[in-house]
Amino acid sequence: MKILTKYGDATIEELEGDKWGEPGSPAPVVNECYRLRHLQLRRLTVENIRMLLGQNIGLYYLVPLAIEHLSEDPLLQAAFYPGDLLCTVLRVNGSFWISEPTARAEIEAIVERGRALAATKDTNVMRWLDESIATFSSGASAKSANVYGGKRSRGKSSS
């Protein structure tokens, strides 16, 4: 994978140059995201990538990595259902897609393949994918806020 060749030995914290300190929250998802920011990219599982992207963390490094996975299987199941990684990618902060038109074009092509595959799955997969496509298309995700606070960096929402 191209992104791993270039950045695989680095962590999100190193790549973004942003140390967050201690989580300061008892929420398991917050603690897990803080922990994952310290893992080398090559050690992140697809579920780890989905979780971080769901919190708009490390977008400039993890979206391309997710796209590489999704190019092979648009309905890749990270944790919950077929296509959950694609749905999560489609819901990342809208400003990312504005600043990264190449990634947007790549994900749009993957969405077309994903919709064709989803049509052969149960109706929930198509519904979840369509809801995520609507969010992606409307730019509604650009209004989301990063829940972790701290210094804003390229990989975090600035809205």
LOVEX-110995 format. One record per residue (C-alpha): residue number from 1; residue in one letter; x, y, z. Coordinates in steps of 0.5 Angstrom, whole numbers, always signed. Layout:
<sites>
- NUM, A, X, Y, Z $
...
</sites>
This chain:
<sites>
- 1, M, +0, +0, +0 $
- 2, K, +3, +7, -2 $
- 3, I, +1, +11, +4 $
- 4, L, +4, +5, +9 $
- 5, T, +11, +5, +4 $
- 6, K, +11, +13, +6 $
- 7, Y, +9, +13, +13 $
- 8, G, +8, +6, +15 $
- 9, D, +13, +7, +21 $
- 10, A, +10, +14, +23 $
- 11, T, +4, +15, +28 $
- 12, I, -1, +20, +27 $
- 13, E, +2, +24, +33 $
- 14, E, +8, +24, +30 $
- 15, L, +6, +26, +23 $
- 16, E, +1, +31, +25 $
- 17, G, +6, +34, +30 $
- 18, D, +1, +35, +35 $
- 19, K, +2, +32, +42 $
- 20, W, -5, +31, +46 $
- 21, G, -3, +29, +53 $
- 22, E, -7, +25, +57 $
- 23, P, -14, +24, +55 $
- 24, G, -18, +27, +61 $
- 25, S, -24, +23, +60 $
- 26, P, -27, +17, +62 $
- 27, A, -30, +15, +56 $
- 28, P, -27, +9, +53 $
- 29, V, -27, +11, +45 $
- 30, V, -23, +17, +47 $
- 31, N, -18, +13, +51 $
- 32, E, -18, +8, +45 $
- 33, C, -17, +14, +40 $
- 34, Y, -11, +17, +44 $
- 35, R, -8, +10, +44 $
- 36, L, -9, +9, +37 $
- 37, R, -5, +16, +35 $
- 38, H, +1, +13, +38 $
- 39, L, +1, +7, +34 $
- 40, Q, +5, +6, +27 $
- 41, L, +0, +7, +21 $
- 42, R, +2, +0, +19 $
- 43, R, +0, -3, +26 $
- 44, L, -7, +0, +25 $
- 45, T, -13, -5, +24 $
- 46, V, -18, -3, +19 $
- 47, E, -23, -2, +25 $
- 48, N, -18, +2, +28 $
- 49, I, -18, +6, +22 $
- 50, R, -25, +7, +22 $
- 51, M, -25, +9, +29 $
- 52, L, -20, +14, +28 $
- 53, L, -24, +17, +22 $
- 54, G, -30, +17, +25 $
- 55, Q, -27, +22, +30 $
- 56, N, -24, +26, +25 $
- 57, I, -17, +24, +27 $
- 58, G, -11, +24, +22 $
- 59, L, -16, +25, +16 $
- 60, Y, -10, +27, +11 $
- 61, Y, -6, +20, +13 $
- 62, L, -12, +15, +14 $
- 63, V, -17, +17, +9 $
- 64, P, -12, +15, +3 $
- 65, L, -10, +9, +7 $
- 66, A, -18, +7, +8 $
- 67, I, -18, +9, +0 $
- 68, E, -13, +4, -1 $
- 69, H, -17, -2, +3 $
- 70, L, -24, +0, +0 $
- 71, S, -21, +0, -7 $
- 72, E, -20, -7, -6 $
- 73, D, -27, -8, -3 $
- 74, P, -32, -3, -3 $
- 75, L, -36, -6, +2 $
- 76, L, -30, -8, +7 $
- 77, Q, -33, -9, +14 $
- 78, A, -29, -6, +19 $
- 79, A, -33, -8, +25 $
- 80, F, -41, -7, +25 $
- 81, Y, -43, -9, +18 $
- 82, P, -41, -9, +11 $
- 83, G, -39, -3, +8 $
- 84, D, -38, +1, +15 $
- 85, L, -31, +3, +13 $
- 86, L, -34, +6, +7 $
- 87, C, -40, +10, +11 $
- 88, T, -35, +12, +16 $
- 89, V, -30, +15, +10 $
- 90, L, -36, +19, +7 $
- 91, R, -38, +22, +14 $
- 92, V, -31, +25, +15 $
- 93, N, -31, +33, +16 $
- 94, G, -33, +36, +9 $
- 95, S, -27, +41, +9 $
- 96, F, -23, +35, +8 $
- 97, W, -26, +33, +1 $
- 98, I, -26, +41, -1 $
- 99, S, -18, +41, +0 $
- 100, E, -17, +34, -3 $
- 101, P, -21, +34, -9 $
- 102, T, -16, +27, -12 $
- 103, A, -19, +23, -6 $
- 104, R, -26, +26, -7 $
- 105, A, -26, +23, -14 $
- 106, E, -23, +17, -12 $
- 107, I, -28, +16, -6 $
- 108, E, -34, +17, -11 $
- 109, A, -31, +12, -16 $
- 110, I, -31, +7, -10 $
- 111, V, -38, +9, -8 $
- 112, E, -41, +7, -15 $
- 113, R, -38, +0, -14 $
- 114, G, -40, +0, -7 $
- 115, R, -47, +2, -9 $
- 116, A, -47, -4, -14 $
- 117, L, -45, -9, -9 $
- 118, A, -50, -6, -4 $
- 119, A, -55, -8, -9 $
- 120, T, -54, -15, -8 $
- 121, K, -54, -15, +0 $
- 122, D, -59, -14, +5 $
- 123, T, -63, -7, +4 $
- 124, N, -60, -5, +11 $
- 125, V, -53, -4, +7 $
- 126, M, -56, +0, +2 $
- 127, R, -60, +4, +7 $
- 128, W, -54, +6, +11 $
- 129, L, -49, +7, +5 $
- 130, D, -55, +12, +2 $
- 131, E, -55, +16, +8 $
- 132, S, -47, +16, +8 $
- 133, I, -47, +19, +1 $
- 134, A, -53, +24, +3 $
- 135, T, -48, +27, +8 $
- 136, F, -42, +26, +4 $
- 137, S, -46, +30, -2 $
- 138, S, -49, +35, +2 $
- 139, G, -43, +37, +6 $
- 140, A, -47, +36, +12 $
- 141, S, -41, +33, +16 $
- 142, A, -37, +40, +15 $
- 143, K, -41, +42, +21 $
- 144, S, -38, +37, +25 $
- 145, A, -34, +39, +31 $
- 146, N, -28, +35, +34 $
- 147, V, -29, +32, +41 $
- 148, Y, -22, +32, +43 $
- 149, G, -20, +39, +44 $
- 150, G, -13, +41, +44 $
- 151, K, -9, +45, +38 $
- 152, R, -12, +44, +31 $
- 153, S, -8, +41, +26 $
- 154, R, -9, +39, +19 $
- 155, G, -12, +32, +21 $
- 156, K, -18, +35, +25 $
- 157, S, -24, +39, +24 $
- 158, S, -23, +47, +24 $
- 159, S, -30, +49, +24 $
</sites>
